[in-house]
Amino acid sequence: MARRELMSNVDRAWLRMEEPSNLMMVTALLTTKEKVLYDDLLELLKERLMKFDRFRQRVILRGIIFEDTYWEDVPFFDPADHVTRTSIANENPRDELQALAGTLMSTPLDYDKPLWHITMIDDVREGTGFIIRLHHCIADGNALVRVLLSMMTTDKKLLKPEKEAESTERPTFLDPVVDVLLNAWVSAETMVKLSYRLLKRPSQVFDWAKMTIEGGFSLGRLVLRWPDPKTMLKQKLQNQKLASWSWEIPLERVKEIRRGAGATVNDVVVTAAAGALGRYLKARGEETTDMNIRAAIPVDIRQSTDPFAMGNKFGLVFLSLPVGMEDLRERLTEQKRRMDELKNTPEAFVSFLVLNTMGAAPKEIESLVVDVIGTKTSLVLTNVPGPSVPLYLAGCEVDNILFWVPQAGRVGLGISVISYNNKVRIGVATDAQIIPDPAAIVDAFQEELDAMHELFVGPETSPSP
């Protein structure tokens, strides 16, 4: 009989949140400058990704009302069953990849298999593209992105993974990338100040948990806060997702704004996102004066120092975005105040406890809670700092790394920011019913950053002839 392992309540909560209109998948896109061979990819999967049990296990449900959910080893597992090869016309690779990403984000994973899949796109310009889909029940977004990056190396000469003996310890061939990732994840300059604070002092989260009065206040605020305004973002969802992403933004440009404004990188990014949404809504006839909408922001609360530990170890904070505040300086000041206020509350840990309780309750109760919380937020917003040096996949340099965050319940908009090799990209995933043109939000985000750079750094100067 295949080995089974009971799924945690939190992981089960994310498993059961899946609906046809909101599939619980983290989706990533990688492109390389040179062609990756199919056999080399399979070798990488066997030697690196298969070290993690979750990628060799399928989900098994037992019971009716209070069902038990298990991870079960798949007999005779073959990673080739999780790789599909395709191609694009290459007439406009960016648009073609965006269309393919949207289609795959709308396509459920096969529940008879481990819940991940890689679509390998041959001949993306001179290189190869990969769209990777991973179910949220396997692990949270931070852990999944880190595991994905662990398949890469900082050394171009390492074309194939080295053979390693089976061990319960972290594989030693990951060490070079682990060092890069750990440096990136604890850097004071990263774009996730909320996550950074908890990662640096995780025991603080559990100290907060002892503050029952404040914790009770946070729980009350989580449940009783007013619903978000009924904008176009709150329309009924359909089953089609759309994906878009920005061109590369130099990370140093964002840091210049941070220094000029006396804020954090995260303050700058969130303020730009609020402005972009305000621009988008106003351009489509929404009355945005004094409007505020909430973004659900994941906050890592894991205690383990192992960045490759599986499972969902994060909570959510609900940040109010002043999308109706057009004055940039005032919006940044106000957004920073709200961010700082959230940092001093146990809201992330309280929401984690709520998720844990939801996973233990009957599915009908969980669905009700998800619907209630969904009325109080309009989007999911997350920032993930990647390594600041180039990485190589099977000896081929990775030139782009993007990802899109899933949404739950009635939420149909996700904004993801990731930095890699000192470049920043924004990814936008939308439900086609509420936002049929996600590229417009991407463009508005870039316009906001340009306006902030001019305000806090100064106008661009052309080089002398």
C-alpha positions as CSV (number, residue, x, y, z in Angstrom):
1,M,0.0,0.0,0.0
2,A,1.3,3.5,-0.9
3,R,2.5,5.6,2.0
4,R,0.1,8.3,3.2
5,E,0.5,11.4,5.2
6,L,-2.3,13.5,6.7
7,M,-2.6,17.0,5.2
8,S,-2.4,19.9,7.6
9,N,-5.6,22.0,8.2
10,V,-4.1,25.1,6.6
11,D,-3.0,23.3,3.5
12,R,-6.5,21.7,3.3
13,A,-8.1,25.1,3.6
14,W,-6.2,26.2,0.4
15,L,-7.0,23.0,-1.4
16,R,-10.8,23.5,-0.8
17,M,-10.8,27.1,-1.8
18,E,-10.5,26.1,-5.4
19,E,-13.4,27.0,-7.6
20,P,-13.8,27.0,-11.4
21,S,-13.5,30.8,-11.5
22,N,-10.5,30.8,-9.2
23,L,-8.1,27.9,-9.4
24,M,-5.7,27.8,-6.5
25,M,-2.5,27.7,-8.5
26,V,0.7,29.8,-8.3
27,T,1.8,30.3,-11.9
28,A,5.3,31.2,-12.9
29,L,7.0,32.0,-16.2
30,L,10.7,31.5,-16.9
31,T,12.5,32.2,-20.2
32,T,16.1,31.4,-21.0
33,K,18.5,33.0,-23.5
34,E,19.5,29.7,-25.0
35,K,17.6,26.5,-25.7
36,V,17.2,24.0,-22.8
37,L,17.2,20.4,-23.9
38,Y,14.1,18.3,-22.9
39,D,16.3,15.5,-21.5
40,D,18.3,18.0,-19.4
41,L,15.0,19.4,-17.9
42,L,13.8,15.9,-17.0
43,E,17.2,15.2,-15.4
44,L,16.9,18.3,-13.3
45,L,13.4,17.4,-12.2
46,K,14.5,13.9,-11.1
47,E,17.6,15.1,-9.3
48,R,16.3,18.3,-7.7
49,L,12.6,18.7,-7.6
50,M,11.9,15.1,-6.7
51,K,13.8,15.5,-3.5
52,F,10.6,17.1,-2.1
53,D,7.9,14.6,-1.3
54,R,5.0,16.8,-2.2
55,F,6.0,16.7,-5.9
56,R,5.7,12.9,-5.9
57,Q,2.4,12.8,-4.0
58,R,-1.3,13.1,-5.0
59,V,-4.2,14.2,-2.9
60,I,-6.6,11.6,-1.5
61,L,-9.9,12.5,0.2
62,R,-11.7,10.2,2.6
63,G,-15.0,10.9,4.4
64,I,-18.1,12.9,3.7
65,I,-18.7,15.7,6.2
66,F,-15.5,15.8,8.2
67,E,-13.3,14.3,5.6
68,D,-9.7,13.4,6.0
69,T,-7.3,14.6,3.4
70,Y,-4.0,12.8,2.7
71,W,-0.8,13.1,0.7
72,E,-0.2,9.7,-1.0
73,D,2.9,8.6,-2.8
74,V,2.3,7.9,-6.5
75,P,3.7,4.4,-7.5
76,F,6.1,4.4,-10.3
77,F,6.2,8.2,-10.5
78,D,7.6,9.7,-13.7
79,P,8.2,13.5,-13.9
80,A,7.8,13.3,-17.7
81,D,4.1,12.9,-17.0
82,H,4.1,16.5,-15.7
83,V,5.8,18.1,-18.7
84,T,4.0,19.1,-21.9
85,R,5.9,20.5,-24.9
86,T,4.5,23.1,-27.1
87,S,5.6,26.0,-29.3
88,I,4.5,29.5,-30.3
89,A,4.6,31.3,-33.7
90,N,7.2,33.8,-32.4
91,E,5.6,36.6,-34.4
92,N,5.0,38.5,-31.2
93,P,6.4,36.2,-28.4
94,R,5.3,38.4,-25.5
95,D,1.6,38.5,-26.5
96,E,1.7,34.8,-27.4
97,L,3.1,33.9,-24.1
98,Q,0.6,36.1,-22.2
99,A,-2.3,34.4,-24.1
100,L,-0.9,30.9,-23.3
101,A,-0.3,31.8,-19.6
102,G,-3.9,33.0,-19.3
103,T,-5.2,29.8,-20.9
104,L,-3.1,27.6,-18.5
105,M,-4.2,29.7,-15.5
106,S,-7.8,28.8,-16.4
107,T,-7.0,25.1,-16.8
108,P,-7.3,22.8,-13.7
109,L,-4.5,20.5,-12.7
110,D,-5.1,16.7,-12.8
111,Y,-6.2,15.6,-9.3
112,D,-5.2,12.0,-10.1
113,K,-1.6,13.2,-10.2
114,P,0.6,15.3,-8.0
115,L,-0.6,18.9,-8.3
116,W,2.0,20.5,-10.5
117,H,2.7,20.9,-14.2
118,I,5.3,22.4,-16.5
119,T,4.6,23.6,-20.0
120,M,7.8,23.7,-22.0
121,I,7.7,26.2,-24.9
122,D,10.3,25.5,-27.5
123,D,11.9,28.3,-29.5
124,V,11.0,31.4,-27.6
125,R,13.2,33.6,-29.6
126,E,16.6,31.9,-29.3
127,G,15.7,30.3,-26.0
128,T,13.1,28.2,-24.2
129,G,10.1,29.2,-22.1
130,F,8.5,27.4,-19.2
131,I,5.1,28.0,-17.6
132,I,5.0,26.3,-14.2
133,R,1.8,25.7,-12.3
134,L,1.9,24.6,-8.7
135,H,-1.1,24.1,-6.5
136,H,-1.3,26.3,-3.4
137,C,-2.0,23.3,-1.1
138,I,1.6,22.1,-1.7
139,A,3.1,25.2,-0.2
140,D,2.8,29.0,0.0
141,G,4.0,31.3,-2.7
142,N,7.3,32.1,-1.1
143,A,8.2,28.5,-0.5
144,L,7.1,27.5,-4.0
145,V,9.2,30.2,-5.7
146,R,12.2,29.3,-3.6
147,V,11.9,25.6,-4.6
148,L,11.5,26.6,-8.2
149,L,14.7,28.7,-8.0
150,S,16.5,25.8,-6.3
151,M,16.4,24.0,-9.7
152,M,18.8,26.6,-10.9
153,T,22.5,27.4,-10.3
154,T,24.7,30.4,-10.1
155,D,27.3,28.7,-12.2
156,K,26.8,28.3,-15.9
157,K,29.3,25.4,-16.0
158,L,26.9,23.2,-14.0
159,L,24.9,21.9,-17.0
160,K,23.4,19.0,-15.1
161,P,22.7,18.4,-11.4
162,E,25.3,16.3,-9.6
163,K,24.3,12.9,-8.3
164,E,23.6,12.9,-4.6
165,A,23.0,10.1,-2.1
166,E,19.6,10.0,-0.6
167,S,19.5,12.1,2.6
168,T,17.0,13.6,5.0
169,E,19.0,16.8,5.0
170,R,18.7,19.5,2.4
171,P,20.6,18.4,-0.7
172,T,24.1,19.9,-0.7
173,F,23.9,20.9,-4.4
174,L,21.4,23.6,-3.4
175,D,23.9,25.4,-1.2
176,P,25.0,28.0,-3.7
177,V,21.5,29.0,-4.6
178,V,20.4,28.8,-0.9
179,D,23.1,31.3,0.0
180,V,21.8,33.7,-2.7
181,L,18.2,33.2,-1.7
182,L,18.8,33.7,2.0
183,N,20.7,36.9,1.3
184,A,17.9,38.1,-0.9
185,W,15.2,37.1,1.6
186,V,16.7,38.9,4.5
187,S,18.0,41.9,2.7
188,A,16.9,45.2,4.2
189,E,16.4,46.5,0.7
190,T,13.8,43.8,-0.4
191,M,10.4,44.8,-1.4
192,V,8.5,42.9,1.3
193,K,9.1,44.8,4.5
194,L,6.1,43.1,6.2
195,S,7.5,39.7,5.4
196,Y,11.0,40.7,6.2
197,R,10.1,41.9,9.7
198,L,8.6,38.6,10.6
199,L,11.3,36.5,8.9
200,K,14.0,38.3,10.9
201,R,12.1,38.0,14.2
202,P,9.7,35.1,13.8
203,S,9.3,34.7,17.6
204,Q,7.7,38.1,17.6
205,V,4.7,36.6,15.9
206,F,4.2,34.2,18.8
207,D,4.7,36.9,21.3
208,W,1.9,38.7,19.5
209,A,-0.3,35.7,19.8
210,K,-0.1,36.0,23.6
211,M,-1.6,39.5,23.4
212,T,-5.2,38.2,23.5
213,I,-6.8,41.5,23.7
214,E,-5.1,42.9,20.7
215,G,-5.5,39.6,18.9
216,G,-9.2,39.6,19.6
217,F,-9.4,43.2,18.3
218,S,-7.7,42.1,15.1
219,L,-10.1,39.1,14.7
220,G,-13.0,41.5,15.2
221,R,-11.6,43.9,12.6
222,L,-11.1,41.1,10.2
223,V,-14.7,39.9,10.4
224,L,-16.6,43.1,11.1
225,R,-14.9,45.6,8.8
226,W,-17.1,47.2,6.1
227,P,-17.1,45.5,2.7
228,D,-15.1,47.1,-0.1
229,P,-16.9,49.6,-2.4
230,K,-18.8,47.9,-5.2
231,T,-16.6,48.9,-8.1
232,M,-16.1,47.0,-11.4
233,L,-13.6,44.8,-9.4
234,K,-16.5,43.3,-7.5
235,Q,-18.5,41.9,-10.5
236,K,-19.4,38.2,-10.8
237,L,-16.4,36.2,-12.0
238,Q,-16.2,33.9,-15.0
239,N,-13.9,31.0,-15.7
240,Q,-11.3,32.7,-17.9
241,K,-8.1,34.3,-16.6
242,L,-5.9,36.8,-18.4
243,A,-2.2,37.5,-17.7
244,S,0.1,40.4,-18.4
245,W,3.4,41.7,-17.2
246,S,5.7,44.7,-17.5
247,W,8.9,45.3,-19.2
248,E,12.0,45.3,-17.0
249,I,12.2,48.1,-14.4
250,P,15.7,48.7,-13.0
251,L,15.7,48.0,-9.3
252,E,18.0,50.9,-8.7
253,R,15.4,53.2,-10.2
254,V,12.9,52.1,-7.5
255,K,15.6,52.5,-4.8
256,E,16.2,56.1,-6.0
257,I,12.6,56.9,-5.4
258,R,12.8,55.2,-2.0
259,R,15.8,57.4,-1.0
260,G,14.3,60.6,-2.4
261,A,11.0,60.0,-0.6
262,G,12.4,58.7,2.7
263,A,10.3,55.6,2.4
264,T,10.8,51.8,1.9
265,V,10.9,50.1,-1.4
266,N,7.7,48.3,-0.4
267,D,6.0,51.7,0.3
268,V,7.0,52.8,-3.2
269,V,5.7,49.7,-4.9
270,V,2.4,49.6,-3.0
271,T,1.8,53.4,-3.6
272,A,2.4,52.9,-7.3
273,A,0.0,50.0,-7.3
274,A,-2.7,52.1,-5.6
275,G,-2.2,54.9,-8.1
276,A,-2.3,52.4,-11.0
277,L,-5.7,51.1,-9.8
278,G,-7.0,54.6,-9.3
279,R,-6.0,55.5,-12.8
280,Y,-7.6,52.4,-14.3
281,L,-10.9,52.8,-12.4
282,K,-11.2,56.5,-13.1
283,A,-10.5,56.0,-16.8
284,R,-13.4,53.5,-17.0
285,G,-15.9,55.8,-15.4
286,E,-15.7,54.9,-11.8
287,E,-16.1,57.7,-9.2
288,T,-12.8,57.4,-7.3
289,T,-13.0,60.5,-5.1
290,D,-12.0,59.5,-1.5
291,M,-12.1,55.9,-2.6
292,N,-10.2,53.2,-0.7
293,I,-10.1,49.5,-1.6
294,R,-8.3,46.7,0.3
295,A,-5.5,44.5,-0.8
296,A,-4.9,41.1,0.8
297,I,-1.1,40.9,1.4
298,P,0.5,37.5,2.3
299,V,2.9,37.7,5.3
300,D,5.4,34.9,5.9
301,I,5.3,33.7,9.5
302,R,7.3,30.5,9.2
303,Q,9.7,29.8,12.0
304,S,11.9,27.4,10.1
305,T,15.2,28.8,8.7
306,D,15.0,26.2,5.9
307,P,13.6,28.2,2.9
308,F,12.6,25.0,1.2
309,A,10.2,23.7,3.9
310,M,6.8,22.8,2.3
311,G,3.4,23.8,3.6
312,N,1.5,27.1,4.0
313,K,3.0,29.2,6.7
314,F,1.7,32.6,6.1
315,G,-1.1,34.9,7.2
316,L,-2.9,37.7,5.4
317,V,-3.1,41.4,6.3
318,F,-5.7,43.6,4.6
319,L,-4.2,46.9,3.6
320,S,-6.4,49.8,2.6
321,L,-5.2,51.5,-0.6
322,P,-6.0,55.2,-1.1
323,V,-6.8,54.8,-4.9
324,G,-8.7,58.0,-4.9
325,M,-5.8,60.1,-3.6
326,E,-4.3,61.7,-6.7
327,D,-1.6,63.8,-5.0
328,L,1.5,61.5,-5.1
329,R,3.3,62.9,-2.1
330,E,0.1,62.8,0.0
331,R,-0.7,59.2,-1.2
332,L,2.8,57.9,-0.4
333,T,2.7,59.5,3.1
334,E,-0.7,58.1,3.8
335,Q,0.1,54.6,2.4
336,K,3.3,54.5,4.5
337,R,1.3,55.4,7.6
338,R,-1.1,52.6,6.9
339,M,1.6,50.1,6.2
340,D,3.5,51.0,9.4
341,E,0.2,50.7,11.4
342,L,-0.3,47.2,10.1
343,K,3.2,46.1,11.0
344,N,2.4,46.6,14.7
345,T,-0.7,44.3,14.8
346,P,-1.0,40.5,15.0
347,E,-3.4,40.5,12.0
348,A,-1.2,38.1,10.0
349,F,-1.1,35.5,12.7
350,V,-4.8,35.9,13.5
351,S,-5.7,35.2,9.9
352,F,-3.4,32.2,9.9
353,L,-5.3,30.8,12.9
354,V,-8.6,31.5,11.0
355,L,-7.2,29.5,8.0
356,N,-6.2,26.7,10.3
357,T,-9.8,26.6,11.7
358,M,-11.3,26.8,8.3
359,G,-9.3,23.7,7.2
360,A,-10.7,21.7,10.1
361,A,-14.3,22.8,9.6
362,P,-16.8,21.3,7.0
363,K,-16.3,22.7,3.5
364,E,-19.6,24.6,3.7
365,I,-18.4,26.6,6.7
366,E,-15.1,27.4,4.9
367,S,-16.9,28.5,1.8
368,L,-19.1,30.9,3.9
369,V,-16.0,32.4,5.6
370,V,-14.2,32.8,2.2
371,D,-17.2,34.6,0.8
372,V,-17.5,36.9,3.8
373,I,-13.8,37.8,3.7
374,G,-14.0,38.2,-0.1
375,T,-16.4,41.0,0.2
376,K,-13.9,43.0,2.2
377,T,-11.0,42.9,-0.3
378,S,-10.7,43.7,-4.0
379,L,-7.3,42.2,-4.9
380,V,-4.3,40.2,-3.8
381,L,-1.0,42.0,-3.8
382,T,2.4,40.3,-3.2
383,N,6.0,41.2,-3.6
384,V,8.7,38.5,-3.8
385,P,12.4,39.4,-3.8
386,G,14.5,37.1,-6.0
387,P,18.3,36.8,-6.3
388,S,20.3,39.8,-7.4
389,V,22.6,37.7,-9.7
390,P,21.8,35.8,-12.9
391,L,20.8,32.1,-12.5
392,Y,21.2,29.2,-15.0
393,L,18.8,26.4,-15.8
394,A,20.6,23.4,-17.3
395,G,23.5,25.7,-18.2
396,C,21.3,28.3,-19.9
397,E,21.0,31.8,-18.4
398,V,17.5,32.7,-17.2
399,D,16.6,36.1,-18.5
400,N,13.1,36.5,-17.1
401,I,11.3,35.2,-14.0
402,L,7.6,36.1,-13.5
403,F,4.8,34.8,-11.4
404,W,1.1,35.4,-10.8
405,V,-0.6,35.0,-7.5
406,P,-4.0,33.1,-7.2
407,Q,-7.1,34.7,-5.9
408,A,-9.9,33.2,-3.8
409,G,-13.7,33.7,-3.4
410,R,-15.0,36.7,-5.2
411,V,-11.6,38.3,-5.8
412,G,-10.6,38.5,-9.4
413,L,-7.4,40.6,-9.5
414,G,-3.9,39.7,-8.4
415,I,-0.8,41.9,-8.7
416,S,2.6,40.3,-8.2
417,V,6.0,42.0,-8.1
418,I,9.2,40.1,-8.3
419,S,12.8,41.2,-8.5
420,Y,15.5,39.2,-10.3
421,N,19.1,40.2,-11.3
422,N,18.5,43.8,-10.2
423,K,15.4,44.1,-12.4
424,V,11.8,44.4,-11.3
425,R,8.7,43.1,-13.1
426,I,5.1,43.4,-12.3
427,G,2.7,40.6,-13.2
428,V,-1.1,41.1,-13.3
429,A,-3.7,38.3,-13.3
430,T,-7.3,39.1,-13.8
431,D,-10.7,37.6,-14.4
432,A,-11.7,38.4,-18.0
433,Q,-15.1,39.5,-16.8
434,I,-14.0,42.3,-14.5
435,I,-10.7,43.4,-16.2
436,P,-10.5,42.4,-19.9
437,D,-7.3,44.5,-20.4
438,P,-4.8,43.7,-17.6
439,A,-2.0,45.4,-19.7
440,A,-3.6,48.7,-18.9
441,I,-2.9,48.2,-15.2
442,V,0.7,47.3,-16.0
443,D,1.1,50.5,-18.1
444,A,-0.5,52.6,-15.3
445,F,1.9,51.1,-12.8
446,Q,4.8,52.1,-15.0
447,E,3.4,55.6,-15.4
448,E,3.0,55.9,-11.6
449,L,6.7,54.9,-11.1
450,D,7.8,57.5,-13.7
451,A,5.8,60.2,-12.0
452,M,7.2,59.3,-8.6
453,H,10.7,59.3,-10.0
454,E,10.2,62.8,-11.4
455,L,8.7,64.1,-8.1
456,F,11.2,62.6,-5.6
457,V,14.4,62.3,-7.7
458,G,14.0,64.9,-10.5
459,P,13.2,65.1,-14.2
460,E,15.1,62.8,-16.5
461,T,18.1,64.4,-18.2
462,S,19.2,63.6,-21.7
463,P,22.9,62.9,-22.3
464,S,24.8,65.8,-23.8
465,P,25.6,65.4,-27.5
